[in-house]
Amino acid sequence: MQDPENPPISVGKDTTGDKVIDGDIDTKRRNVLTKLTFGAGCAGVCALAYPFLDSLNGTRASAFDESDVVDVDISMLRPGQQKVVQWRNWPVFVQRRTREALASLQAPGADRDLRDPTSRVLQQPRDATNWHRSVVPEIGVYIGICTHLGCVPNYNAPSAADLAGSYVCPCHGSHFDIAGRAFSDAPAPYNLPVPPVTMLSANTLRIGLSKGDPTFDINDIQQI
């Protein structure tokens, strides 16, 4: 007999008898867990992506077309170090050379094993067609795309074993000296491209404009 003071409770339904409460709770619980999982995943991706994006730390110049011009602060770049910035969606290597690296470029016989030691092939503006392939000897700027199959070479910083430093493609073994010149015994057929560069000051350079070769167009080079 039912107690009129304590009627039976209908488990699994609300007071109207139309909705399943347990199912509602499960659905809400799943929604909350899904949102938490998605949020954690996004946070993880952002955490992984940030160091890479932060490494591409060129700053856009406001006075010119933002897609073509990037100003780079090199005040914190020490001899032997390199930083990577992004220009036209390409990685660009900006290096400060050591005295030993500069000496290696002028050492007798240093260009003996290079494909194009005097930069005869158009892979750089005229103001970078020199022994150091740059606007000023101490600062090298190269588009980090191997001219073999488009891989990104690794920077081998100067060390006790190699005072000059170099670039080596991790995929197929293309090898470039510290001025981005290709060695003849490796697959890359051309030197690394040099973008148009203007030194705005001792600590700031502008990628995308060449003061010494203002008509230079990166699209006219042999290969990138």
Secondary structure by P-SEA (a helix, b strand, c coil): ccccccccccccccccccccaaaaaaaaaaaaaaaaaaaaaaaaaaaaaaaaaaaabbbbbcccccccbbbbbcccccccbbbbbbcccbbbbbbbbcaaaaaaaaccccccccccccccccccccccccccccccccbbbbcccccccbbbbbbbcccccccccccccccccccccccbbbbccccccccccccbbbcccccbbbcccccccccccccccccc
